[in-house]
Amino acid sequence: MAVPAASANDILWITYRWMSIGLAITGLVALLVAASPGAVGFFVTNPIVFYGLMFAQLGLVIAFNPVAIRASTPVAAGMFFLYSALTGVTFSALFLVFTRASIANAFFVTAGSFAALSVYGATTKSDLSALGRFLFFALIGLLIATVVNIFVASSGLYWLTTFAGVLIFAGLTAYDTQALKEMYAQAGGGRNLALIGALKLYLDFINMFLFMLRLFGARRD
């Protein structure tokens, strides 16, 4: 049974709050690790640990939805916060490559773009489902092109994937927001739906941020 639109909006605001907490954890952990030479040496410049963290992040993302549907809110929130913290650890490597000012600029540009696109997705009367299907296949193409460019190291392909990445995750932000609102309207206050939505929007945000950083980031000397 569908719940009133106001209830769906309420759950969407809870989703934004969870996502904001996750982003805050990521930023704080990244800053703390980057400020400690010992932590950087252990987590970032040690390939085994660094790639182990990345695989741990992947495992958490894959396991999150099935676990969150059945688990209590504290368990689901703990998984989300753990993923946010691990992302912060790996993101600390960005401070070794880019200046802090350019990282901050990319973050604020991403935040403004994300807010505008998410508001659009939540309020538009247009059906974005066709856009979502297109973006899904575009994302697969982006992943393939990114892997290929690891081996060919083409500057042209690098910039093509950068611009494509910004556009894809911008579109996904609007699409996912609309899809989440519709899901909330149908399911109501289902178990940990806001946390499931928070992870989805969090992933849209950080991926758009990474591509924005490739566009606007100033590398350290």
N, C-alpha and C positions, 0 to 999 in steps of 0.2 A: 504494500500500500504506500503510495507516495505521501511524503510529508510536505507541509507548507513550504513555499519558497524561502520564507524567512528563516526556517530551521536549517535549510540547506546553506543559506548565507552564514548563519551562525557557525556551522561546522567548518565552512570555508575560512572564516576568521580564526578559528582554533587551529586549522591547518597552517595558516600563515604564522601563527605564534610559535608552533612547533618548529617550523622551518627556520624562523628567525633565531630561535635558540640554537638550533643545529649550526647555522652559519656563524653565530657568535662563538660557539665552541671551536669550530674549525679555525677561525681567525685567531683566537686567543692561543690555541695550541701551536699554530704555525709560528706566531710571534715568539712564543716561549722557546720553542725548539731552535728557531733561527738565532735567538740571542745567546744560546749556549753552545760554544765550540765543541764541548764534549758530546752533547746531544746530536749535533750535526754530524760529528764524526761517527757516532754509533748508528744513527737512523738513516742518514742521507748518503754519506760517502761509502758506507758499507753495502755493496750490491746485494748480498744475500739477505740482509735485514730489510733493505728498501723494497726489493721485489717481493719479499715475504709479506710485507705490509700491504702491498698492492693486491696480492692474491687474497689476503685476508679481507680486504675491502670488497673484492669481487664476490667472495663467498658470503659475506654479510648481505650484500644487495640481493643475491639470488635467494637466500634463505629468508629474507625479511618478511615478504608478504605471506608465505605459508605459515610462518611462525606467528606473525602479528594477528592473523585472523583468529587463532586459537588461544594465544597467550594473554596473560593479564596486561593491563596498561603499563605497569612498572617494568615488566620484562621487555615489552615492545619498545618503550621509551629508552630503556637501557641499551638495546641493540642500536637504535637510531643514534643515540649519543656516542656510543662506541664507534660507529661508522664515521660520525662527524669528527671525532677526535683523531682517528686514524687518517682521515683525509687531511686534517690539519698537520699531522706529522709529515705526510708526503708533500703537502703544499709548502712546507718550510723550505724545500729545495728551490722554490721560486725566488726566494730572497737572495739566493746565491747567484741567480742569473739576471734578475731585473732589479732596478732601483725601487726603493720603497715608495717614492712619489708616484712612479708610473703604475705600481701595483695598486696604490690607493685610487689613482685616477681611473684605472680599468674597473675597479670595484664599484665606484660611484656611477660610472657610465652604465655598467651592467645593472646596478640596482634601479636606476631610473628607467632603463629600458624594460626590465623585468616587471616593474610596477605598472607601467603603462600597458604592456602586453597582457598582463594578468587581469587587469581591470577590463580591458577589451574582451578577453575571453569570458569573463564572468558576466558581462552586461550585454554583449552583442546578441542580436536576434538571429544572426546568420548561423547556419549549421556548419560547423567546422570539421565534421567527420571525414569529408572527402580530403580536406587538407591534411588531416592526421594520417590517412592511408598513404598519401603521397610522401609525407615527411618520413614515414617509417622506411619506405624503400630508399629515400634519399639518404637516410642515416646509414643504412647498410652500405650504400655506395660510398659514403664518406669514410666509413671504417675500412673498406677495401682499399680505397685510394690512399689512406693514411698508412696502411701497412705496406703498400707498394712503394710509397715514397721513402720508407725506411731504407729500402734497398737501392732505389734509383737516385735519391737525394736531389730531386729537381726543385729548384727555387720557384718555378712557375706552378708546379703542382702544389707546393707548400702554400703559396698565396691563394690558389684556387680552393684548397681545402679549408683555409682559414676563413675566407669570405663565406664559403658554403656552410661552414660550421656555425658562424654567427647567425645566418639566415635560418638554418634548420632549427637551432635551439630557440631562436626567437619565435618561430612558428609553433614549436612544440609547447612553449610556455602558454601561448594563447589557447591552443588546442587542449592541453592537459587541464588547464583551469576550467574550461567549459565542461570537459568530460567528468572531472571531479565533482563539479556542482551538480551535474545531472545524476551522477552516481549517488551523491548525498541525498538528493531529492527523492530518489527511488528507495534507497536503503535506510534512510533516516540515521539514527545514532548507532549504527552497527559497531561491532567491536573493533576499536582502534582504527576506524576508517580515516580519521583525521591524521593519524601518524603515517598511515600508508600513503595518503595524499601528500603529506609533508615531505616524505622521502622523494616522491616523484618530482615535486616542484624544486626541491633542493638539488636534485641531479640536473634539472634544466638550468638552474641558476649557475651552479659551479662550472658546468660545461660551457655555457655562454660566456662566463667570466674568463675561462681559459683561452677561448678564441678571441675575446676582446683584448686580452693581454698580449696575444700574438700580434694583434693589429697595432695597439697603442703602447706596448711596453718598451721602455728604454733599457737596453742592456747595460749592466755594470761594466766599468772599464776593466 
